[in-house]
């Protein structure tokens, strides 16, 4: 029995020797426990983080086993997420048109103001004014073609709905500021049909003209800041954000600068209108991109090898954003 169970006295001596060797460590451990009480809130927070991570891992595992989404399915999903914004943009184009008609109604024919751009750039004639419009439509349709290209040739994290939604959001913000500016202060139009004694001057005269006329090229009074420059700048910013080729972005920004010169040379806007658009629209874009970055659902395939500037945040099924 003694060999089997051991001597109680020996156990007591072994216990005393162990206490003698590790007494200091035991004392320190007890002191540390007394000095550092358990933080229940931190423990609960940690548990919540682990639960969320496990839930996300489970979701990812289920979706990895399913069939990958096609490009059209992804575009359809993004359209459901942004359709309200796109509807607002369509309605806002009509509001902007009515506001420009009101500006034309309030406009008074007077000689153009003194402008440094008018002094430095030779004026285009009525026939050659179309050059600025050609440049405008080149930039616009090239951007539309690039935005639609993922539907034909899918690429990583590049979606038409995503690009168009960002374009539309900044367009609404910029047009809102523009409406406020040109309705507060009416400037004499520098274009040929806005000058005194022009036979082409035809402002709206009735409510039907104000609410029913649609003319984006032959208005007067809606000057600060240039609407055409807003569109061209937004096209350039779309290329700048979503196109990975530097040489393409440089060409686009060169076209933006040339377009601004052409608009001033065509006497469609003052230099002030172009300058205000040049710094207002990029600032709106940067602010919107900071507070409302692009979001992609977890169903979409992640691409971690992309450069950081082209990465897009992802979210899970509308219930929260993935970290």
C-alpha positions in Angstrom: 0.0 0.0 0.0 2.9 2.3 0.8 4.5 1.6 -2.6 1.3 2.0 -4.4 -0.1 5.2 -2.9 3.1 6.8 -1.6 3.9 8.1 1.8 1.8 11.1 2.9 4.8 12.5 4.7 6.8 12.4 1.5 4.0 14.2 -0.3 4.0 16.9 2.3 7.8 17.4 2.0 7.5 17.5 -1.9 4.7 20.1 -1.6 6.8 22.2 0.8 9.8 22.0 -1.6 7.7 23.1 -4.6 6.3 25.9 -2.6 9.7 27.0 -1.6 11.0 27.0 -5.2 7.9 28.7 -6.8 6.7 30.7 -3.9 7.8 34.0 -5.3 6.2 33.2 -8.7 3.0 32.3 -7.0 3.0 35.5 -5.0 3.6 37.5 -8.2 0.8 35.8 -10.0 -1.6 36.4 -7.2 -0.6 40.1 -7.1 -1.0 40.4 -10.8 -4.5 39.0 -10.6 -5.4 41.4 -7.9 -3.9 44.4 -9.9 -5.5 43.4 -13.2 -9.1 42.5 -12.7 -11.0 41.0 -15.6 -12.7 43.5 -18.0 -16.0 42.0 -18.8 -16.8 44.5 -21.6 -13.6 43.7 -23.4 -14.2 40.0 -23.2 -17.7 40.4 -24.6 -16.4 42.6 -27.4 -13.8 40.0 -28.3 -16.5 37.3 -28.3 -18.6 39.4 -30.7 -15.7 40.0 -33.0 -15.0 36.2 -33.1 -18.7 35.4 -33.8 -18.8 37.9 -36.6 -15.7 36.6 -38.1 -17.0 33.0 -37.9 -20.3 34.1 -39.5 -18.5 35.8 -42.4 -16.3 32.8 -42.9 -19.3 30.6 -43.0 -21.0 32.9 -45.6 -17.8 32.9 -47.7 -17.6 29.1 -47.5 -21.2 28.6 -48.6 -20.7 31.0 -51.5 -17.5 29.5 -52.6 -19.3 26.2 -53.1 -22.0 27.9 -55.2 -21.7 28.9 -58.8 -19.9 32.2 -59.5 -22.1 35.1 -60.5 -22.0 36.3 -64.1 -21.2 39.9 -65.0 -24.8 40.6 -65.9 -26.0 39.2 -62.5 -23.5 41.4 -60.7 -24.6 44.4 -62.7 -28.2 43.6 -61.9 -27.4 43.4 -58.2 -25.6 46.7 -58.2 -28.5 48.3 -60.1 -30.8 47.2 -57.3 -28.5 48.9 -54.8 -28.3 52.2 -56.7 -31.6 52.5 -58.7 -32.9 55.3 -56.4 -29.8 57.4 -57.1 -30.2 56.8 -60.8 -33.9 57.8 -60.8 -33.0 60.9 -58.8 -30.4 61.8 -61.5 -33.0 61.5 -64.3 -35.5 63.7 -62.4 -32.8 66.2 -61.6 -31.9 66.7 -65.3 -35.4 68.0 -65.8 -35.1 70.3 -62.7 -31.8 71.6 -64.1 -33.5 72.3 -67.4 -36.3 74.2 -65.8 -33.8 76.3 -63.8 -31.8 77.2 -67.0 -35.1 78.3 -68.6 -35.7 80.5 -65.6 -32.2 82.0 -66.0 -32.9 82.7 -69.6 -36.1 84.4 -68.7 -34.3 86.6 -66.2 -31.5 87.4 -68.5 -31.0 90.9 -69.9 -29.2 91.5 -73.1 -26.0 93.5 -72.5 -22.5 93.6 -73.9 -20.2 90.8 -72.6 -18.0 91.5 -69.5 -14.3 92.0 -69.8 -12.5 88.7 -69.7 -8.8 87.8 -69.9 -9.6 84.7 -71.8 -11.4 86.7 -74.5 -8.4 88.9 -74.8 -5.9 86.1 -75.2 -7.9 83.6 -77.3 -9.2 84.5 -80.7 -13.0 84.1 -81.0 -14.4 81.3 -83.0 -17.1 82.1 -85.5 -20.7 80.9 -85.4 -19.8 78.1 -87.8 -16.6 77.0 -86.0 -18.2 77.1 -82.6 -19.2 73.5 -83.3 -15.6 72.4 -82.6 -16.2 72.6 -78.9 -19.4 70.5 -79.2 -17.5 67.9 -81.2 -14.9 67.7 -78.4 -17.6 67.5 -75.8 -19.3 64.5 -77.5 -16.0 62.8 -78.1 -15.2 62.8 -74.4 -18.8 61.8 -73.4 -19.2 58.9 -75.8 -15.6 57.6 -75.2 -16.4 57.5 -71.5 -19.8 55.8 -72.1 -18.0 53.2 -74.2 -15.4 52.5 -71.6 -18.1 52.2 -68.9 -20.0 49.7 -71.0 -16.9 47.7 -71.8 -17.2 45.4 -68.7 -20.5 44.0 -70.1 -18.6 42.7 -73.2 -15.1 42.1 -71.6 -15.4 41.6 -67.9 -12.5 42.9 -65.8 -11.7 42.8 -62.1 -13.8 45.2 -60.0 -15.0 47.1 -63.0 -18.7 47.5 -63.4 -20.8 49.8 -65.5 -23.4 50.4 -62.8 -20.7 51.3 -60.2 -19.1 53.9 -62.5 -22.4 55.4 -63.7 -23.7 55.7 -60.2 -20.7 57.7 -59.0 -20.9 59.9 -62.1 -24.6 60.5 -61.5 -24.1 61.3 -57.8 -21.5 64.0 -58.5 -23.5 65.3 -61.4 -26.5 65.9 -59.1 -24.3 67.7 -56.5 -22.6 69.8 -59.1 -25.8 70.8 -60.9 -27.4 71.8 -57.5 -24.5 74.2 -56.8 -24.7 75.5 -60.4 -28.4 76.2 -60.1 -27.9 78.2 -56.9 -25.0 80.2 -58.5 -26.6 81.3 -61.8 -30.0 82.1 -60.1 -28.4 84.3 -57.5 -26.4 86.4 -59.9 -27.3 86.9 -63.5 -24.5 87.7 -65.9 -24.8 89.0 -69.5 -24.3 86.1 -71.9 -21.1 86.3 -74.0 -22.5 84.0 -76.7 -23.5 85.5 -80.1 -27.2 84.8 -79.7 -27.2 86.4 -76.2 -25.8 89.8 -77.3 -27.9 92.9 -77.9 -29.7 93.1 -81.3 -29.2 89.4 -81.9 -32.0 87.9 -84.1 -31.5 84.5 -82.5 -32.4 85.7 -79.0 -35.5 83.9 -77.9 -36.1 83.7 -74.2 -39.0 81.8 -72.7 -42.1 83.9 -72.3 -44.7 81.6 -70.8 -44.9 78.9 -68.1 -45.1 76.3 -70.9 -41.8 77.6 -72.3 -40.2 77.5 -68.9 -41.4 74.0 -67.9 -41.6 72.5 -71.4 -38.6 73.8 -73.4 -35.5 71.5 -73.5 -32.4 73.2 -74.9 -28.9 72.6 -73.5 -27.0 74.5 -76.2 -28.7 77.9 -76.8 -29.6 79.3 -73.4 -28.5 82.5 -71.8 -27.8 83.5 -68.2 -26.9 80.0 -66.9 -23.1 80.7 -66.8 -21.5 80.1 -63.4 -20.4 77.4 -63.7 -20.2 75.7 -67.0 -22.5 72.7 -67.4 -20.5 71.2 -70.3 -17.3 71.4 -68.3 -19.0 69.5 -65.5 -19.7 66.6 -67.8 -16.3 66.6 -69.3 -14.6 66.7 -65.9 -16.7 63.9 -64.6 -15.7 61.8 -67.7 -12.1 62.5 -67.0 -12.5 61.6 -63.3 -14.1 58.3 -64.3 -11.1 57.5 -66.5 -8.8 58.6 -63.7 -10.3 56.4 -61.1 -11.2 53.3 -63.1 -8.6 53.1 -65.9 -5.3 51.6 -64.9 -3.3 53.1 -67.8 -1.5 56.3 -67.0 -1.0 57.3 -70.6 -4.8 57.1 -71.2 -5.4 59.3 -68.1 -2.9 61.9 -69.4 -4.6 62.1 -72.8 -8.0 62.5 -71.1 -6.8 65.4 -68.9 -5.2 67.1 -71.9 -8.5 66.9 -73.7 -10.2 68.5 -70.7 -7.8 71.4 -70.8 -8.2 71.9 -74.6 -12.0 71.7 -74.2 -11.9 74.5 -71.6 -9.9 76.7 -74.1 -12.4 75.9 -76.9 -15.4 76.9 -74.8 -13.8 80.3 -73.9 -12.8 80.8 -77.6 -16.4 80.0 -78.7 -17.6 82.7 -76.3 -20.0 80.3 -74.7 -18.7 80.9 -71.2 -16.4 83.3 -69.3 -13.1 82.1 -68.1 -14.5 82.3 -64.6 -17.1 79.7 -65.4 -14.5 77.2 -66.5 -12.1 77.9 -63.6 -14.9 77.4 -61.0 -15.9 74.1 -62.6 -12.3 73.0 -62.7 -11.9 73.1 -58.9 -15.5 72.5 -57.8 -16.1 69.2 -59.5 -12.8 67.5 -58.5 -13.4 68.6 -54.9 -16.9 67.2 -54.9 -15.6 63.9 -56.4 -12.9 63.6 -53.8 -15.3 64.3 -50.9 -17.9 61.9 -52.2 -15.2 59.2 -52.7 -14.0 59.7 -49.2 -17.4 59.4 -47.5 -19.1 57.0 -49.9 -16.5 54.6 -51.4 -17.5 52.0 -53.8 -19.1 49.0 -52.1 -19.3 45.4 -53.5 -21.2 42.5 -52.0 -19.4 39.4 -50.7 -20.9 37.4 -53.5 -18.5 39.1 -55.9 -15.1 37.5 -56.3 -12.4 39.3 -54.3 -9.2 40.4 -56.1 -6.5 41.0 -53.4 -3.7 41.4 -55.9 -5.1 44.7 -57.2 -3.2 47.9 -56.2 -4.6 49.7 -53.1 -5.9 52.6 -55.1 -8.1 50.3 -57.2 -9.4 48.2 -54.4 -13.1 48.4 -53.6 -14.7 47.8 -50.2 -17.1 44.9 -50.0 -20.3 44.4 -48.0 -22.4 41.4 -47.1 -26.0 41.3 -48.4 -26.9 44.8 -47.2 -26.6 43.9 -43.5 -23.3 45.6 -42.9 -19.9 46.2 -44.4 -17.0 43.7 -44.5 -13.8 44.9 -42.8 
